[in-house]
């Protein structure tokens, strides 16, 4: 294996007292001080667990904020995902790379090999934080970013959680960057999605949403089959120059034929026309629906094929396999790991058949 094919080694050092504090209550978000060594460079960091239900897993995922220096490789924060429920450990990366192929803003990712106080923790996926540095790296205009933190981020006036009218139009979102004024723009977006008349919707919605990029995002969900993707698992970015919102995908391990528990998912489980209020209203407009259908057809012909995807899958699996064999949480499941190429291949073949059958629904 040449140098270019090796996973970066991340060495985490935590003082015993701080480690005890970190483990005392896995639901506390308060960070502890630690050191991270990458390529011989020692970094002072703040460390905390990340995620919701994934905190219960034996292999923890981490959020790292750089303290000294304040940035590392242009980032002030990164996420290390354990990918615990994904037998392949590549679905998140495969999905974000796929979104990028479709022209959707998506975090950059790469696999790393982590040790903690000299003990092997195994293979992790480093995920770029979606924040102001995410925008700077791409030379994008400043703007606000809102994280969709629960099912109330459904673009509706009705709560997805208790099925009642929302008490606030910001429910389901957490502002990552921007100002209090940007909260108003988010409220206006949700209000307009739900109140613009049918006759005016085609013209008016384009003043608030980058419709083409939104349709590309929906297509990404449809091809990867992220069931939660429509009302969760995303961030909203409002471009301050254009005033338009676009969507950035997040948390895509439950995809490519596996659900959130790592179980096999039927290829027809996620409907071709998706769901959430904005998607329904857009696809009710003839021009947007035809635009969406055309996008699906193009992707079925080019990116979402066994010929295009499987070499990428094979490359990722081959890269991490020697390290998965050393991962204390995964090495006993190598048979499952080795079966994932076939699982993902079958998913693509079956999902293609389903989508091709359902294209008539969009005519």
TORDOKOL-37885 format. One record per residue (C-alpha): residue number from 1; residue in three letters; y, z, x. Coordinates in steps of 0.02 Angstrom, whole numbers, plus 50000, padded with zeros to 5 digits. Example, Ala and Ser with C-alpha at 12.3 -4.5 7.8 and 13.67 -1.06 7.14 Angstrom:
# TORDOKOL-37885
<1; "ALA"; <49775; 50390; 50615>>;
<2; "SER"; <49947; 50357; 50684>>;
END
This chain:
# TORDOKOL-37885
<1; "UNK"; <50000; 50000; 50000>>;
<2; "UNK"; <50165; 49948; 50083>>;
<3; "UNK"; <50322; 50052; 50081>>;
<4; "UNK"; <50400; 49952; 49941>>;
<5; "UNK"; <50254; 49995; 49827>>;
<6; "UNK"; <50258; 50182; 49854>>;
<7; "UNK"; <50331; 50301; 49727>>;
<8; "UNK"; <50483; 50400; 49785>>;
<9; "UNK"; <50438; 50581; 49829>>;
<10; "UNK"; <50546; 50712; 49742>>;
<11; "UNK"; <50528; 50888; 49810>>;
<12; "UNK"; <50590; 51028; 49698>>;
<13; "UNK"; <50621; 51204; 49766>>;
<14; "UNK"; <50653; 51349; 49649>>;
<15; "UNK"; <50673; 51532; 49697>>;
<16; "UNK"; <50537; 51642; 49619>>;
<17; "UNK"; <50661; 51742; 49514>>;
<18; "UNK"; <50743; 51583; 49447>>;
<19; "UNK"; <50574; 51505; 49410>>;
<20; "UNK"; <50525; 51660; 49312>>;
<21; "UNK"; <50689; 51647; 49216>>;
<22; "UNK"; <50657; 51463; 49178>>;
<23; "UNK"; <50484; 51502; 49109>>;
<24; "UNK"; <50537; 51658; 49014>>;
<25; "UNK"; <50590; 51558; 48860>>;
<26; "UNK"; <50555; 51372; 48859>>;
<27; "UNK"; <50680; 51345; 48716>>;
<28; "UNK"; <50832; 51407; 48812>>;
<29; "UNK"; <50941; 51266; 48877>>;
<30; "UNK"; <51034; 51371; 49007>>;
<31; "UNK"; <51000; 51292; 49177>>;
<32; "UNK"; <50941; 51380; 49333>>;
<33; "UNK"; <50996; 51338; 49512>>;
<34; "UNK"; <50872; 51239; 49619>>;
<35; "UNK"; <50860; 51117; 49763>>;
<36; "UNK"; <50795; 50940; 49757>>;
<37; "UNK"; <50751; 50840; 49912>>;
<38; "UNK"; <50744; 50650; 49895>>;
<39; "UNK"; <50716; 50539; 50046>>;
<40; "UNK"; <50762; 50681; 50165>>;
<41; "UNK"; <50926; 50717; 50074>>;
<42; "UNK"; <50942; 50894; 50004>>;
<43; "UNK"; <51034; 50912; 49840>>;
<44; "UNK"; <51094; 51070; 49752>>;
<45; "UNK"; <51055; 51052; 49567>>;
<46; "UNK"; <51053; 51137; 49398>>;
<47; "UNK"; <50883; 51124; 49315>>;
<48; "UNK"; <50825; 51149; 49136>>;
<49; "UNK"; <50683; 51095; 49025>>;
<50; "UNK"; <50718; 50948; 48912>>;
<51; "UNK"; <50656; 50881; 48745>>;
<52; "UNK"; <50604; 50965; 48584>>;
<53; "UNK"; <50418; 50970; 48542>>;
<54; "UNK"; <50374; 50913; 48719>>;
<55; "UNK"; <50427; 51083; 48788>>;
<56; "UNK"; <50264; 51154; 48722>>;
<57; "UNK"; <50162; 51040; 48834>>;
<58; "UNK"; <50085; 51109; 48993>>;
<59; "UNK"; <50173; 50975; 49096>>;
<60; "UNK"; <50360; 51004; 49071>>;
<61; "UNK"; <50500; 50876; 49069>>;
<62; "UNK"; <50664; 50916; 49156>>;
<63; "UNK"; <50849; 50883; 49149>>;
<64; "UNK"; <50937; 50884; 49317>>;
<65; "UNK"; <51124; 50899; 49342>>;
<66; "UNK"; <51190; 50873; 49518>>;
<67; "UNK"; <51296; 51014; 49583>>;
<68; "UNK"; <51321; 50980; 49768>>;
<69; "UNK"; <51358; 50837; 49783>>;
<70; "UNK"; <51419; 50814; 49604>>;
<71; "UNK"; <51342; 50641; 49597>>;
<72; "UNK"; <51188; 50562; 49672>>;
<73; "UNK"; <51171; 50372; 49672>>;
<74; "UNK"; <51313; 50361; 49547>>;
<75; "UNK"; <51237; 50484; 49424>>;
<76; "UNK"; <51289; 50661; 49381>>;
<77; "UNK"; <51132; 50690; 49278>>;
<78; "UNK"; <50954; 50621; 49269>>;
<79; "UNK"; <50801; 50657; 49163>>;
<80; "UNK"; <50624; 50677; 49229>>;
<81; "UNK"; <50499; 50641; 49090>>;
<82; "UNK"; <50320; 50701; 49103>>;
<83; "UNK"; <50257; 50561; 48987>>;
<84; "UNK"; <50122; 50686; 48942>>;
<85; "UNK"; <50058; 50611; 48779>>;
<86; "UNK"; <50059; 50431; 48840>>;
<87; "UNK"; <49891; 50395; 48925>>;
<88; "UNK"; <49970; 50248; 49019>>;
<89; "UNK"; <50129; 50340; 49071>>;
<90; "UNK"; <50222; 50173; 49066>>;
<91; "UNK"; <50272; 50147; 48884>>;
<92; "UNK"; <50448; 50217; 48900>>;
<93; "UNK"; <50486; 50106; 49050>>;
<94; "UNK"; <50400; 49956; 48973>>;
<95; "UNK"; <50507; 49977; 48817>>;
<96; "UNK"; <50675; 49999; 48905>>;
<97; "UNK"; <50639; 49848; 49016>>;
<98; "UNK"; <50594; 49749; 48860>>;
<99; "UNK"; <50757; 49798; 48774>>;
<100; "UNK"; <50852; 49739; 48928>>;
<101; "UNK"; <50761; 49571; 48916>>;
<102; "UNK"; <50827; 49559; 48737>>;
<103; "UNK"; <51006; 49590; 48793>>;
<104; "UNK"; <51014; 49770; 48731>>;
<105; "UNK"; <51096; 49908; 48835>>;
<106; "UNK"; <50954; 50020; 48896>>;
<107; "UNK"; <50932; 50157; 49027>>;
<108; "UNK"; <50862; 50111; 49197>>;
<109; "UNK"; <50699; 50198; 49240>>;
<110; "UNK"; <50575; 50215; 49383>>;
<111; "UNK"; <50423; 50321; 49417>>;
<112; "UNK"; <50428; 50460; 49546>>;
<113; "UNK"; <50303; 50586; 49618>>;
<114; "UNK"; <50358; 50767; 49599>>;
<115; "UNK"; <50312; 50926; 49690>>;
<116; "UNK"; <50378; 51099; 49646>>;
<117; "UNK"; <50381; 51231; 49784>>;
<118; "UNK"; <50250; 51128; 49876>>;
<119; "UNK"; <50134; 51115; 49724>>;
<120; "UNK"; <50097; 50943; 49653>>;
<121; "UNK"; <50171; 50916; 49479>>;
<122; "UNK"; <50125; 50733; 49473>>;
<123; "UNK"; <50196; 50570; 49408>>;
<124; "UNK"; <50361; 50574; 49314>>;
<125; "UNK"; <50477; 50442; 49244>>;
<126; "UNK"; <50656; 50460; 49301>>;
<127; "UNK"; <50772; 50403; 49161>>;
<128; "UNK"; <50956; 50366; 49183>>;
<129; "UNK"; <51070; 50477; 49081>>;
<130; "UNK"; <51171; 50386; 48947>>;
<131; "UNK"; <51348; 50446; 48983>>;
<132; "UNK"; <51512; 50387; 49058>>;
<133; "UNK"; <51424; 50345; 49223>>;
<134; "UNK"; <51302; 50235; 49126>>;
<135; "UNK"; <51454; 50134; 49071>>;
<136; "UNK"; <51534; 50132; 49244>>;
<137; "UNK"; <51376; 50065; 49327>>;
<138; "UNK"; <51380; 49916; 49208>>;
<139; "UNK"; <51569; 49888; 49220>>;
<140; "UNK"; <51583; 49921; 49034>>;
<141; "UNK"; <51744; 49979; 48952>>;
<142; "UNK"; <51767; 50165; 48927>>;
<143; "UNK"; <51713; 50230; 48760>>;
<144; "UNK"; <51627; 50366; 48662>>;
<145; "UNK"; <51440; 50398; 48662>>;
<146; "UNK"; <51351; 50494; 48524>>;
<147; "UNK"; <51170; 50549; 48536>>;
<148; "UNK"; <51064; 50538; 48378>>;
<149; "UNK"; <50985; 50710; 48382>>;
<150; "UNK"; <50889; 50713; 48217>>;
<151; "UNK"; <50843; 50612; 48063>>;
<152; "UNK"; <51017; 50629; 47988>>;
<153; "UNK"; <51073; 50492; 48107>>;
<154; "UNK"; <51015; 50370; 47973>>;
<155; "UNK"; <51182; 50282; 47940>>;
<156; "UNK"; <51178; 50352; 47763>>;
<157; "UNK"; <51281; 50471; 47657>>;
<158; "UNK"; <51118; 50556; 47609>>;
<159; "UNK"; <51030; 50678; 47724>>;
<160; "UNK"; <50861; 50619; 47786>>;
<161; "UNK"; <50810; 50801; 47807>>;
<162; "UNK"; <50847; 50881; 47638>>;
<163; "UNK"; <50879; 50724; 47533>>;
<164; "UNK"; <51050; 50788; 47478>>;
<165; "UNK"; <51226; 50721; 47508>>;
<166; "UNK"; <51280; 50758; 47686>>;
<167; "UNK"; <51409; 50895; 47705>>;
<168; "UNK"; <51481; 50804; 47855>>;
<169; "UNK"; <51474; 50621; 47907>>;
<170; "UNK"; <51440; 50676; 48087>>;
<171; "UNK"; <51275; 50758; 48041>>;
<172; "UNK"; <51133; 50699; 48154>>;
<173; "UNK"; <51248; 50662; 48301>>;
<174; "UNK"; <51307; 50752; 48457>>;
<175; "UNK"; <51454; 50683; 48557>>;
<176; "UNK"; <51404; 50656; 48739>>;
<177; "UNK"; <51570; 50585; 48796>>;
<178; "UNK"; <51734; 50541; 48715>>;
<179; "UNK"; <51864; 50645; 48623>>;
<180; "UNK"; <51885; 50728; 48454>>;
<181; "UNK"; <51972; 50569; 48394>>;
<182; "UNK"; <51808; 50475; 48424>>;
<183; "UNK"; <51725; 50587; 48294>>;
<184; "UNK"; <51842; 50507; 48168>>;
<185; "UNK"; <51783; 50332; 48217>>;
<186; "UNK"; <51602; 50387; 48193>>;
<187; "UNK"; <51643; 50459; 48021>>;
<188; "UNK"; <51734; 50299; 47975>>;
<189; "UNK"; <51583; 50196; 48028>>;
<190; "UNK"; <51462; 50294; 47918>>;
<191; "UNK"; <51584; 50292; 47773>>;
<192; "UNK"; <51614; 50104; 47784>>;
<193; "UNK"; <51428; 50062; 47799>>;
<194; "UNK"; <51400; 50149; 47633>>;
<195; "UNK"; <51556; 50099; 47535>>;
<196; "UNK"; <51602; 49919; 47579>>;
<197; "UNK"; <51566; 49812; 47427>>;
<198; "UNK"; <51426; 49683; 47435>>;
<199; "UNK"; <51550; 49540; 47422>>;
<200; "UNK"; <51652; 49604; 47571>>;
<201; "UNK"; <51511; 49673; 47678>>;
<202; "UNK"; <51476; 49518; 47784>>;
<203; "UNK"; <51658; 49503; 47837>>;
<204; "UNK"; <51705; 49687; 47849>>;
<205; "UNK"; <51555; 49761; 47941>>;
<206; "UNK"; <51590; 49651; 48092>>;
<207; "UNK"; <51751; 49751; 48118>>;
<208; "UNK"; <51647; 49906; 48154>>;
<209; "UNK"; <51478; 49851; 48222>>;
<210; "UNK"; <51429; 49722; 48353>>;
<211; "UNK"; <51308; 49643; 48230>>;
<212; "UNK"; <51218; 49530; 48353>>;
<213; "UNK"; <51181; 49674; 48471>>;
<214; "UNK"; <51128; 49783; 48326>>;
<215; "UNK"; <51004; 49650; 48269>>;
<216; "UNK"; <50937; 49637; 48448>>;
<217; "UNK"; <50912; 49826; 48448>>;
<218; "UNK"; <50818; 49817; 48282>>;
<219; "UNK"; <50710; 49677; 48354>>;
<220; "UNK"; <50670; 49789; 48503>>;
<221; "UNK"; <50611; 49927; 48386>>;
<222; "UNK"; <50507; 49803; 48286>>;
<223; "UNK"; <50417; 49733; 48438>>;
<224; "UNK"; <50385; 49901; 48521>>;
<225; "UNK"; <50347; 49990; 48355>>;
<226; "UNK"; <50448; 50149; 48379>>;
<227; "UNK"; <50429; 50226; 48206>>;
<228; "UNK"; <50570; 50351; 48235>>;
<229; "UNK"; <50685; 50221; 48312>>;
<230; "UNK"; <50785; 50183; 48155>>;
<231; "UNK"; <50849; 50360; 48120>>;
<232; "UNK"; <50826; 50446; 48287>>;
<233; "UNK"; <50790; 50402; 48469>>;
<234; "UNK"; <50953; 50312; 48504>>;
<235; "UNK"; <51132; 50334; 48562>>;
<236; "UNK"; <51288; 50253; 48487>>;
<237; "UNK"; <51417; 50180; 48605>>;
<238; "UNK"; <51589; 50131; 48540>>;
<239; "UNK"; <51673; 50006; 48656>>;
<240; "UNK"; <51854; 50062; 48665>>;
<241; "UNK"; <51917; 49885; 48698>>;
<242; "UNK"; <51830; 49799; 48553>>;
<243; "UNK"; <51819; 49951; 48439>>;
<244; "UNK"; <51639; 49901; 48399>>;
<245; "UNK"; <51484; 50010; 48399>>;
<246; "UNK"; <51321; 49961; 48480>>;
<247; "UNK"; <51156; 50052; 48499>>;
<248; "UNK"; <51062; 50111; 48654>>;
<249; "UNK"; <50876; 50152; 48637>>;
<250; "UNK"; <50806; 50321; 48693>>;
<251; "UNK"; <50634; 50404; 48696>>;
<252; "UNK"; <50511; 50260; 48682>>;
<253; "UNK"; <50345; 50335; 48740>>;
<254; "UNK"; <50271; 50324; 48564>>;
<255; "UNK"; <50262; 50134; 48565>>;
<256; "UNK"; <50150; 49985; 48610>>;
<257; "UNK"; <50009; 50042; 48497>>;
<258; "UNK"; <50019; 50232; 48518>>;
<259; "UNK"; <50106; 50360; 48408>>;
<260; "UNK"; <50200; 50519; 48456>>;
<261; "UNK"; <50035; 50612; 48479>>;
<262; "UNK"; <49961; 50475; 48587>>;
<263; "UNK"; <49845; 50417; 48448>>;
<264; "UNK"; <49812; 50232; 48412>>;
<265; "UNK"; <49937; 50161; 48289>>;
<266; "UNK"; <49901; 50016; 48173>>;
<267; "UNK"; <49994; 49857; 48220>>;
<268; "UNK"; <50068; 49843; 48044>>;
<269; "UNK"; <50132; 50022; 48037>>;
<270; "UNK"; <50316; 49982; 48067>>;
<271; "UNK"; <50381; 49855; 47938>>;
<272; "UNK"; <50463; 49693; 47997>>;
<273; "UNK"; <50626; 49732; 47905>>;
<274; "UNK"; <50635; 49910; 47970>>;
<275; "UNK"; <50729; 50046; 47879>>;
<276; "UNK"; <50894; 50142; 47875>>;
<277; "UNK"; <51048; 50104; 47772>>;
<278; "UNK"; <51137; 49991; 47895>>;
<279; "UNK"; <50983; 49884; 47929>>;
<280; "UNK"; <50950; 49862; 47743>>;
<281; "UNK"; <51129; 49810; 47708>>;
<282; "UNK"; <51136; 49688; 47854>>;
<283; "UNK"; <50971; 49605; 47807>>;
<284; "UNK"; <51035; 49587; 47630>>;
<285; "UNK"; <51164; 49463; 47698>>;
<286; "UNK"; <51091; 49288; 47709>>;
<287; "UNK"; <51176; 49242; 47874>>;
<288; "UNK"; <51125; 49404; 47962>>;
<289; "UNK"; <50947; 49395; 47897>>;
<290; "UNK"; <50928; 49216; 47962>>;
<291; "UNK"; <51004; 49270; 48128>>;
<292; "UNK"; <50878; 49412; 48138>>;
<293; "UNK"; <50732; 49298; 48093>>;
<294; "UNK"; <50785; 49172; 48225>>;
<295; "UNK"; <50791; 49312; 48354>>;
<296; "UNK"; <50615; 49369; 48308>>;
<297; "UNK"; <50547; 49191; 48320>>;
<298; "UNK"; <50627; 49164; 48490>>;
<299; "UNK"; <50558; 49329; 48555>>;
<300; "UNK"; <50384; 49290; 48486>>;
<301; "UNK"; <50390; 49126; 48581>>;
<302; "UNK"; <50452; 49196; 48746>>;
<303; "UNK"; <50453; 49384; 48784>>;
<304; "UNK"; <50329; 49460; 48661>>;
<305; "UNK"; <50176; 49368; 48722>>;
<306; "UNK"; <50022; 49423; 48818>>;
<307; "UNK"; <50068; 49297; 48955>>;
<308; "UNK"; <50242; 49373; 48978>>;
<309; "UNK"; <50205; 49558; 48954>>;
<310; "UNK"; <50033; 49591; 49028>>;
<311; "UNK"; <50076; 49547; 49210>>;
<312; "UNK"; <50217; 49675; 49195>>;
<313; "UNK"; <50098; 49803; 49121>>;
<314; "UNK"; <49970; 49772; 49260>>;
<315; "UNK"; <50102; 49789; 49395>>;
<316; "UNK"; <50162; 49958; 49329>>;
<317; "UNK"; <49986; 50026; 49305>>;
<318; "UNK"; <49935; 49972; 49480>>;
<319; "UNK"; <50091; 50051; 49555>>;
<320; "UNK"; <50064; 50224; 49480>>;
<321; "UNK"; <49873; 50231; 49476>>;
<322; "UNK"; <49849; 50308; 49651>>;
<323; "UNK"; <49974; 50444; 49603>>;
<324; "UNK"; <49901; 50476; 49430>>;
<325; "UNK"; <49738; 50516; 49522>>;
<326; "UNK"; <49833; 50658; 49608>>;
<327; "UNK"; <49922; 50719; 49451>>;
<328; "UNK"; <49846; 50888; 49404>>;
<329; "UNK"; <49882; 50857; 49219>>;
<330; "UNK"; <49815; 50679; 49213>>;
<331; "UNK"; <49683; 50651; 49348>>;
<332; "UNK"; <49540; 50709; 49237>>;
<333; "UNK"; <49584; 50570; 49113>>;
<334; "UNK"; <49575; 50419; 49228>>;
<335; "UNK"; <49452; 50332; 49109>>;
<336; "UNK"; <49584; 50340; 48972>>;
<337; "UNK"; <49718; 50278; 49093>>;
<338; "UNK"; <49611; 50129; 49142>>;
<339; "UNK"; <49582; 50081; 48959>>;
<340; "UNK"; <49768; 50067; 48923>>;
<341; "UNK"; <49786; 49888; 48984>>;
<342; "UNK"; <49665; 49835; 48847>>;
<343; "UNK"; <49752; 49947; 48718>>;
<344; "UNK"; <49923; 49870; 48753>>;
<345; "UNK"; <49850; 49693; 48759>>;
<346; "UNK"; <49767; 49717; 48590>>;
<347; "UNK"; <49926; 49791; 48517>>;
<348; "UNK"; <50028; 49638; 48570>>;
<349; "UNK"; <49899; 49518; 48498>>;
<350; "UNK"; <49886; 49611; 48332>>;
<351; "UNK"; <50073; 49644; 48316>>;
<352; "UNK"; <50108; 49459; 48344>>;
<353; "UNK"; <49989; 49413; 48202>>;
<354; "UNK"; <50072; 49539; 48085>>;
<355; "UNK"; <50250; 49482; 48125>>;
<356; "UNK"; <50207; 49297; 48110>>;
<357; "UNK"; <50131; 49331; 47938>>;
<358; "UNK"; <50285; 49428; 47881>>;
<359; "UNK"; <50419; 49306; 47941>>;
<360; "UNK"; <50423; 49228; 47768>>;
<361; "UNK"; <50492; 49393; 47702>>;
<362; "UNK"; <50652; 49353; 47799>>;
<363; "UNK"; <50679; 49178; 47731>>;
END
